[in-house]
Amino acid sequence: MKRYIFVRTQFEGFHKWENAPEEVSFLQSLHRHLFQVKLTIAVEHNDREIEFFLVKQWLDKSAIPALIGRLGEKMSCEAIAEQIIEDTKDYLLYQKIEGERKITCEVSEDGENGAVVVTS
């Protein structure tokens, strides 16, 4: 049996895509999104091996504020998800949570379109 915990959060951010095709040229200008994040982490048993309230607190108080500082104007949903996964790996190491974990991060723009990144 496979088990996962997940947390959700959101944050305001601004970005642009300078090389956007003509059909969506509005994306070439700086624009705002409410980025929505779902972070999923594999766990080994069903007794709160990883406490999701603590993961959510870390995500909201540490990872997301640091990410916003790195967001810049060109960071895509895929890039945001990849950065959250890398930061999550560091968090798990810091918490002394052992073993390779499957981590999935879904990032959407305004709850509509987005990307999913999954560790192998």
Biotite code that builds the C-alpha atoms (Angstrom):
import biotite.structure as struc

atoms = struc.array([
    struc.Atom([0.000, 0.000, 0.000], chain_id="A", res_id=1, res_name="MET", atom_name="CA", element="C"),
    struc.Atom([1.271, 3.485, -0.873], chain_id="A", res_id=2, res_name="LYS", atom_name="CA", element="C"),
    struc.Atom([0.612, 6.442, 1.410], chain_id="A", res_id=3, res_name="ARG", atom_name="CA", element="C"),
    struc.Atom([1.036, 10.163, 0.869], chain_id="A", res_id=4, res_name="TYR", atom_name="CA", element="C"),
    struc.Atom([0.387, 13.351, 2.754], chain_id="A", res_id=5, res_name="ILE", atom_name="CA", element="C"),
    struc.Atom([-0.358, 16.614, 1.006], chain_id="A", res_id=6, res_name="PHE", atom_name="CA", element="C"),
    struc.Atom([-0.607, 20.287, 1.820], chain_id="A", res_id=7, res_name="VAL", atom_name="CA", element="C"),
    struc.Atom([-2.030, 23.165, -0.185], chain_id="A", res_id=8, res_name="ARG", atom_name="CA", element="C"),
    struc.Atom([-1.212, 26.826, -0.132], chain_id="A", res_id=9, res_name="THR", atom_name="CA", element="C"),
    struc.Atom([-1.233, 29.864, -2.389], chain_id="A", res_id=10, res_name="GLN", atom_name="CA", element="C"),
    struc.Atom([0.724, 33.039, -2.915], chain_id="A", res_id=11, res_name="PHE", atom_name="CA", element="C"),
    struc.Atom([0.640, 36.147, -5.061], chain_id="A", res_id=12, res_name="GLU", atom_name="CA", element="C"),
    struc.Atom([3.384, 36.534, -7.636], chain_id="A", res_id=13, res_name="GLY", atom_name="CA", element="C"),
    struc.Atom([4.283, 38.370, -10.823], chain_id="A", res_id=14, res_name="PHE", atom_name="CA", element="C"),
    struc.Atom([6.047, 36.991, -13.866], chain_id="A", res_id=15, res_name="HIS", atom_name="CA", element="C"),
    struc.Atom([6.251, 37.272, -17.642], chain_id="A", res_id=16, res_name="LYS", atom_name="CA", element="C"),
    struc.Atom([7.200, 35.116, -20.621], chain_id="A", res_id=17, res_name="TRP", atom_name="CA", element="C"),
    struc.Atom([9.283, 37.187, -22.992], chain_id="A", res_id=18, res_name="GLU", atom_name="CA", element="C"),
    struc.Atom([9.215, 34.512, -25.735], chain_id="A", res_id=19, res_name="ASN", atom_name="CA", element="C"),
    struc.Atom([5.458, 33.940, -25.661], chain_id="A", res_id=20, res_name="ALA", atom_name="CA", element="C"),
    struc.Atom([3.898, 33.225, -29.072], chain_id="A", res_id=21, res_name="PRO", atom_name="CA", element="C"),
    struc.Atom([2.029, 36.061, -30.787], chain_id="A", res_id=22, res_name="GLU", atom_name="CA", element="C"),
    struc.Atom([-1.344, 34.427, -30.014], chain_id="A", res_id=23, res_name="GLU", atom_name="CA", element="C"),
    struc.Atom([-0.686, 34.953, -26.292], chain_id="A", res_id=24, res_name="VAL", atom_name="CA", element="C"),
    struc.Atom([1.547, 38.020, -26.532], chain_id="A", res_id=25, res_name="SER", atom_name="CA", element="C"),
    struc.Atom([-0.042, 39.474, -23.379], chain_id="A", res_id=26, res_name="PHE", atom_name="CA", element="C"),
    struc.Atom([2.123, 36.994, -21.459], chain_id="A", res_id=27, res_name="LEU", atom_name="CA", element="C"),
    struc.Atom([5.203, 38.964, -22.565], chain_id="A", res_id=28, res_name="GLN", atom_name="CA", element="C"),
    struc.Atom([4.241, 41.707, -20.094], chain_id="A", res_id=29, res_name="SER", atom_name="CA", element="C"),
    struc.Atom([4.595, 41.450, -16.333], chain_id="A", res_id=30, res_name="LEU", atom_name="CA", element="C"),
    struc.Atom([1.330, 40.089, -14.941], chain_id="A", res_id=31, res_name="HIS", atom_name="CA", element="C"),
    struc.Atom([-0.057, 38.885, -11.611], chain_id="A", res_id=32, res_name="ARG", atom_name="CA", element="C"),
    struc.Atom([-1.209, 35.437, -10.615], chain_id="A", res_id=33, res_name="HIS", atom_name="CA", element="C"),
    struc.Atom([-2.428, 33.789, -7.483], chain_id="A", res_id=34, res_name="LEU", atom_name="CA", element="C"),
    struc.Atom([-0.184, 30.724, -7.639], chain_id="A", res_id=35, res_name="PHE", atom_name="CA", element="C"),
    struc.Atom([-1.791, 27.701, -6.020], chain_id="A", res_id=36, res_name="GLN", atom_name="CA", element="C"),
    struc.Atom([0.452, 24.910, -4.766], chain_id="A", res_id=37, res_name="VAL", atom_name="CA", element="C"),
    struc.Atom([-0.237, 21.297, -3.815], chain_id="A", res_id=38, res_name="LYS", atom_name="CA", element="C"),
    struc.Atom([2.759, 19.487, -2.341], chain_id="A", res_id=39, res_name="LEU", atom_name="CA", element="C"),
    struc.Atom([2.527, 15.689, -1.894], chain_id="A", res_id=40, res_name="THR", atom_name="CA", element="C"),
    struc.Atom([5.092, 13.588, 0.002], chain_id="A", res_id=41, res_name="ILE", atom_name="CA", element="C"),
    struc.Atom([5.228, 9.790, 0.308], chain_id="A", res_id=42, res_name="ALA", atom_name="CA", element="C"),
    struc.Atom([5.107, 8.394, 3.838], chain_id="A", res_id=43, res_name="VAL", atom_name="CA", element="C"),
    struc.Atom([6.006, 4.919, 5.068], chain_id="A", res_id=44, res_name="GLU", atom_name="CA", element="C"),
    struc.Atom([3.197, 4.322, 7.570], chain_id="A", res_id=45, res_name="HIS", atom_name="CA", element="C"),
    struc.Atom([-0.163, 5.700, 8.641], chain_id="A", res_id=46, res_name="ASN", atom_name="CA", element="C"),
    struc.Atom([0.811, 7.232, 11.993], chain_id="A", res_id=47, res_name="ASP", atom_name="CA", element="C"),
    struc.Atom([1.834, 10.740, 10.916], chain_id="A", res_id=48, res_name="ARG", atom_name="CA", element="C"),
    struc.Atom([5.396, 9.889, 10.001], chain_id="A", res_id=49, res_name="GLU", atom_name="CA", element="C"),
    struc.Atom([5.476, 13.377, 8.484], chain_id="A", res_id=50, res_name="ILE", atom_name="CA", element="C"),
    struc.Atom([3.125, 15.827, 10.176], chain_id="A", res_id=51, res_name="GLU", atom_name="CA", element="C"),
    struc.Atom([1.299, 17.767, 7.491], chain_id="A", res_id=52, res_name="PHE", atom_name="CA", element="C"),
    struc.Atom([0.542, 20.733, 9.761], chain_id="A", res_id=53, res_name="PHE", atom_name="CA", element="C"),
    struc.Atom([4.299, 21.208, 10.245], chain_id="A", res_id=54, res_name="LEU", atom_name="CA", element="C"),
    struc.Atom([4.978, 20.844, 6.522], chain_id="A", res_id=55, res_name="VAL", atom_name="CA", element="C"),
    struc.Atom([2.309, 23.477, 5.794], chain_id="A", res_id=56, res_name="LYS", atom_name="CA", element="C"),
    struc.Atom([3.778, 25.852, 8.386], chain_id="A", res_id=57, res_name="GLN", atom_name="CA", element="C"),
    struc.Atom([7.259, 25.412, 6.896], chain_id="A", res_id=58, res_name="TRP", atom_name="CA", element="C"),
    struc.Atom([5.936, 25.912, 3.362], chain_id="A", res_id=59, res_name="LEU", atom_name="CA", element="C"),
    struc.Atom([4.046, 29.104, 4.264], chain_id="A", res_id=60, res_name="ASP", atom_name="CA", element="C"),
    struc.Atom([6.614, 30.655, 6.611], chain_id="A", res_id=61, res_name="LYS", atom_name="CA", element="C"),
    struc.Atom([9.917, 29.620, 5.018], chain_id="A", res_id=62, res_name="SER", atom_name="CA", element="C"),
    struc.Atom([9.794, 28.038, 1.575], chain_id="A", res_id=63, res_name="ALA", atom_name="CA", element="C"),
    struc.Atom([7.242, 30.313, -0.115], chain_id="A", res_id=64, res_name="ILE", atom_name="CA", element="C"),
    struc.Atom([8.703, 33.607, 1.187], chain_id="A", res_id=65, res_name="PRO", atom_name="CA", element="C"),
    struc.Atom([12.162, 32.486, 0.003], chain_id="A", res_id=66, res_name="ALA", atom_name="CA", element="C"),
    struc.Atom([10.670, 31.424, -3.333], chain_id="A", res_id=67, res_name="LEU", atom_name="CA", element="C"),
    struc.Atom([8.952, 34.771, -3.872], chain_id="A", res_id=68, res_name="ILE", atom_name="CA", element="C"),
    struc.Atom([12.361, 36.386, -3.479], chain_id="A", res_id=69, res_name="GLY", atom_name="CA", element="C"),
    struc.Atom([13.678, 34.111, -6.266], chain_id="A", res_id=70, res_name="ARG", atom_name="CA", element="C"),
    struc.Atom([10.540, 34.232, -8.426], chain_id="A", res_id=71, res_name="LEU", atom_name="CA", element="C"),
    struc.Atom([11.786, 36.962, -10.686], chain_id="A", res_id=72, res_name="GLY", atom_name="CA", element="C"),
    struc.Atom([9.953, 37.764, -13.831], chain_id="A", res_id=73, res_name="GLU", atom_name="CA", element="C"),
    struc.Atom([10.636, 34.561, -15.769], chain_id="A", res_id=74, res_name="LYS", atom_name="CA", element="C"),
    struc.Atom([9.903, 31.682, -13.368], chain_id="A", res_id=75, res_name="MET", atom_name="CA", element="C"),
    struc.Atom([7.348, 29.246, -14.837], chain_id="A", res_id=76, res_name="SER", atom_name="CA", element="C"),
    struc.Atom([4.972, 26.960, -12.932], chain_id="A", res_id=77, res_name="CYS", atom_name="CA", element="C"),
    struc.Atom([7.352, 24.097, -13.705], chain_id="A", res_id=78, res_name="GLU", atom_name="CA", element="C"),
    struc.Atom([10.315, 26.031, -12.291], chain_id="A", res_id=79, res_name="ALA", atom_name="CA", element="C"),
    struc.Atom([8.352, 26.976, -9.163], chain_id="A", res_id=80, res_name="ILE", atom_name="CA", element="C"),
    struc.Atom([7.356, 23.325, -8.608], chain_id="A", res_id=81, res_name="ALA", atom_name="CA", element="C"),
    struc.Atom([10.948, 22.140, -9.100], chain_id="A", res_id=82, res_name="GLU", atom_name="CA", element="C"),
    struc.Atom([12.240, 24.683, -6.571], chain_id="A", res_id=83, res_name="GLN", atom_name="CA", element="C"),
    struc.Atom([9.606, 23.681, -3.995], chain_id="A", res_id=84, res_name="ILE", atom_name="CA", element="C"),
    struc.Atom([10.590, 20.024, -4.433], chain_id="A", res_id=85, res_name="ILE", atom_name="CA", element="C"),
    struc.Atom([14.285, 20.820, -3.922], chain_id="A", res_id=86, res_name="GLU", atom_name="CA", element="C"),
    struc.Atom([13.464, 22.890, -0.830], chain_id="A", res_id=87, res_name="ASP", atom_name="CA", element="C"),
    struc.Atom([11.252, 20.056, 0.465], chain_id="A", res_id=88, res_name="THR", atom_name="CA", element="C"),
    struc.Atom([14.132, 17.586, 0.162], chain_id="A", res_id=89, res_name="LYS", atom_name="CA", element="C"),
    struc.Atom([16.255, 19.943, 2.275], chain_id="A", res_id=90, res_name="ASP", atom_name="CA", element="C"),
    struc.Atom([13.427, 20.298, 4.819], chain_id="A", res_id=91, res_name="TYR", atom_name="CA", element="C"),
    struc.Atom([13.093, 16.504, 5.142], chain_id="A", res_id=92, res_name="LEU", atom_name="CA", element="C"),
    struc.Atom([16.846, 16.157, 5.684], chain_id="A", res_id=93, res_name="LEU", atom_name="CA", element="C"),
    struc.Atom([16.756, 18.904, 8.315], chain_id="A", res_id=94, res_name="TYR", atom_name="CA", element="C"),
    struc.Atom([13.878, 17.105, 10.055], chain_id="A", res_id=95, res_name="GLN", atom_name="CA", element="C"),
    struc.Atom([15.908, 13.857, 9.954], chain_id="A", res_id=96, res_name="LYS", atom_name="CA", element="C"),
    struc.Atom([13.272, 12.116, 7.880], chain_id="A", res_id=97, res_name="ILE", atom_name="CA", element="C"),
    struc.Atom([15.133, 9.223, 6.298], chain_id="A", res_id=98, res_name="GLU", atom_name="CA", element="C"),
    struc.Atom([14.883, 7.577, 2.895], chain_id="A", res_id=99, res_name="GLY", atom_name="CA", element="C"),
    struc.Atom([14.095, 8.534, -0.661], chain_id="A", res_id=100, res_name="GLU", atom_name="CA", element="C"),
    struc.Atom([10.613, 10.005, -0.962], chain_id="A", res_id=101, res_name="ARG", atom_name="CA", element="C"),
    struc.Atom([8.386, 10.430, -3.941], chain_id="A", res_id=102, res_name="LYS", atom_name="CA", element="C"),
    struc.Atom([7.489, 14.117, -3.954], chain_id="A", res_id=103, res_name="ILE", atom_name="CA", element="C"),
    struc.Atom([4.960, 15.708, -6.263], chain_id="A", res_id=104, res_name="THR", atom_name="CA", element="C"),
    struc.Atom([4.361, 19.420, -6.607], chain_id="A", res_id=105, res_name="CYS", atom_name="CA", element="C"),
    struc.Atom([1.488, 20.923, -8.557], chain_id="A", res_id=106, res_name="GLU", atom_name="CA", element="C"),
    struc.Atom([1.516, 24.667, -9.257], chain_id="A", res_id=107, res_name="VAL", atom_name="CA", element="C"),
    struc.Atom([-1.318, 26.454, -11.015], chain_id="A", res_id=108, res_name="SER", atom_name="CA", element="C"),
    struc.Atom([-1.963, 30.001, -12.067], chain_id="A", res_id=109, res_name="GLU", atom_name="CA", element="C"),
    struc.Atom([-5.203, 31.194, -10.515], chain_id="A", res_id=110, res_name="ASP", atom_name="CA", element="C"),
    struc.Atom([-6.402, 27.597, -10.034], chain_id="A", res_id=111, res_name="GLY", atom_name="CA", element="C"),
    struc.Atom([-6.785, 27.076, -13.788], chain_id="A", res_id=112, res_name="GLU", atom_name="CA", element="C"),
    struc.Atom([-3.675, 26.104, -15.713], chain_id="A", res_id=113, res_name="ASN", atom_name="CA", element="C"),
    struc.Atom([-0.409, 24.841, -14.360], chain_id="A", res_id=114, res_name="GLY", atom_name="CA", element="C"),
    struc.Atom([2.188, 22.136, -14.125], chain_id="A", res_id=115, res_name="ALA", atom_name="CA", element="C"),
    struc.Atom([2.982, 19.015, -12.125], chain_id="A", res_id=116, res_name="VAL", atom_name="CA", element="C"),
    struc.Atom([6.531, 17.895, -11.308], chain_id="A", res_id=117, res_name="VAL", atom_name="CA", element="C"),
    struc.Atom([7.177, 14.446, -9.824], chain_id="A", res_id=118, res_name="VAL", atom_name="CA", element="C"),
    struc.Atom([10.430, 13.022, -8.471], chain_id="A", res_id=119, res_name="THR", atom_name="CA", element="C"),
    struc.Atom([11.316, 9.611, -9.830], chain_id="A", res_id=120, res_name="SER", atom_name="CA", element="C"),
])
